[in-house]
Amino acid sequence: MRHRLGRECLYVPSCRLGLYVALRHWCPPGGRVLMSPVNDDVIFFVVLAAGLRPVQAPLDARDGSIDLAAVPESDWRGLSAVLTTNLYGNPDPAPELRARCDALGIALIEDAAHAIGSEVAGRPVGSFGDASVFSLSKHVGAKTGGFLTIADPGLRTALAKARDELLEPSRPTAELAYALRPYAEAGIRGLRLAGAARAALRLLGQEEREEIRMPLRAGELKRALGTAPGLGAFHPWVRVDMHDYRIRPGRTRLRRTERLLSGLDERLAAHRRGTEALLATAWAAPGGERPASGAGGLGGEGLGGEGLGSRAPVQPLFRVPLLVEDRDAAVAALARHRVTTGYLYDPPLDTYAGEAFTDPSPAPGPAAWFARHALPVDPRLARRVIAVLTELGARPARLPGHGSGG
């Protein structure tokens, strides 16, 4: 990772723990953090656990990236940091955000969980911020681990100490469960028992989501805010989908992660091929305009290139957010063909949490539109997904002002 990014990297048991360490280091308690409202709710709770106030940014409806020009000057004042999302691997405008943060004297922190192979302005995502965090559960598929990267290598010792103080001891039962999980998942897929498996996980307390967003539990959350900063009271929210997020990694985890990481380039190539195929469909273009072949097409830096119609290399997106008129029908059709749709972030965080817990976006419409219509597709399943959506007759979503739908 040092070689890929050209900066110091610190291994962490999870991306969310790395983000917590970064926020605690760069942001004073009570600070305000500009972030995307179309994001995993776990990240929202990590920001709260760090003792910070989330400020929801306006988004570009075409690709879910931060719309820098639409952020009011009043929102910039008093910020402690900007947190990017790089949603599904599509880069946020990092060079412009870097310049703005430098002018304000605040930190830029990049959440690159979805963007381990993406680039912006000829540089890797994650090489612009004071700190950035990467997940090894996404492209690498390790289901554990991540990296906290830092621009100033002199901070490595202090950040490693902060990480170590948060780690919990490795447990033999946790290591055994981690070792057996790939075989159990393969068996479940082969026997088509995914529904039964999810029900069993819920009974065991390992599956907290029945809908896209986890239950907010506003009363409990208000009480937890009184203890911030600190992870303890926020554990019921921060642990969701990864109960071992702060466990000290054992040899089994590290060996498997190292093996999978060695095949990263091959996996990125597969993601890039599938992304290119999906970007050539009408569902990838807002308003139904078909993007130029082999280019990005959803605006800004683009889902795969340097803007609409460019010939820049396609990004190896973690998921390609196709924009469909009836997302629920598309999800159901894919499920009938054993394609699971995950990484949905609907509704946006300001709608989900309300003004009691976050400053709402000054322009919520584009984020709400994108969250309602985005269908995140694993690019490695591009051919199957295209066939299913074609058979379904799925209609591309149209941006407001471009006709019906939306």
Beta strands, then each sheet from edge to edge (+ up, - down):
strand 1: 8-12
strand 2: 32-35
strand 3: 53-56
strand 4: 79-84
strand 5: 107-111
strand 6: 119-120
strand 7: 123-124
strand 8: 131-135
strand 9: 146-150
strand 10: 320-323
strand 11: 374-377
sheet 1: 1+ 9- 8+ 5+ 4+ 2+ 3+
sheet 2: 6+ 7-
sheet 3: 10+ 11-
end
